Amino acid sequence: MLGLSELAILLIVVVVFLGAKKLPDLARSAGKAARILKSETKAMKSEAKTSGTSAADPRSPSPQVIRVRPGDTTTVRPGGGTDGGPARS
């Protein structure tokens, strides 16, 4: 955790690099970002409540696992290659 002296030094460095004129704009932008993040979080929580499940809900279906065996071809690309490289002959 930062102490009072470290915060003071950090504030001085920020003022020197950004200038006192840009600090209000920076604080305004940080406030907007925090409000947007808060509203999106609230929207996600309300959406999870209305859908009846959440990401941490153990009753939600597990993701489908696709297993690939040696020799399986997922896509064939022009030139006969499957890895996007030049075709081998």
N, C-alpha and C positions, 0 to 999 in steps of 0.2 A: 504494500500500500504506500502511496506517496504521502510524504509528510508536508507540512506547511512550507518549509524552505524549498523543497523540490517543486511544489506547485508555483511558488513565486518565480523561481528561475524559469520554469516552463512558460509562464505567462509573459515574462520579459522577452524570451526568445521569440514567442509568437508575435508580440507587438513589433519587435525589430524586423522580423522577416515579412510580415503581412502589412504592417503599417496600421496606425490607429483608425484610418478611414475605412479600411476593409473589414474591420472586426464586426461592426453591426450587421453587415451583409452576411458574413460568415455565420454569425449567431442566428440570424433570420433563416438562413438555409438549413442549419442544423435543426431548428425548431420545426420547420416544415417537414423535414425528413422524419423526425420523431413522431409528428402527428400522423403522417401517412402510414408509418410502420404500426402505430397503435390502432388506427382504424382498420388496416388490413388484418391485423391479428384478431381484432374483435369480429370482423366479418368471417374469418376462417372458423373461429370458435362457434359462432351462431350457425354457420353452414353445417358444421359437424353435428351440432345438436339437432338440426332439422332433418339431416339424413339418417340419424339414428346410430351411426358408427363414427369412431374416430380412428386415427392412425395407430393409436396405442391399444385399441380394442382387440383383445385376443380372439373374439368371435368373428372378426372380419376375415374374409377369405385370404389365404396366403397367395403370394405371387406365383405365377406359373414358371417352372424351371424348364428350360429347353436344353437338352443334352445333345452334344454333337459327338458322333463316333468317328474314328479315323476312317477316311475315305468318303465321308459325307460331303456333298457339294451343296453349298447354300445358294450361291448365285454363279452363273456363268457369264463372264464378260467377253466382249468382242476380242478376238485374237486367241481364244481358248484359255486364257489365264483366269485364275480365280482370285488372285491377290492384288490385282490392279497393275502388276508389273508386266514386263514384256513376255510374250508367249514363248515357251520353250518348245524346241522340236526334238 
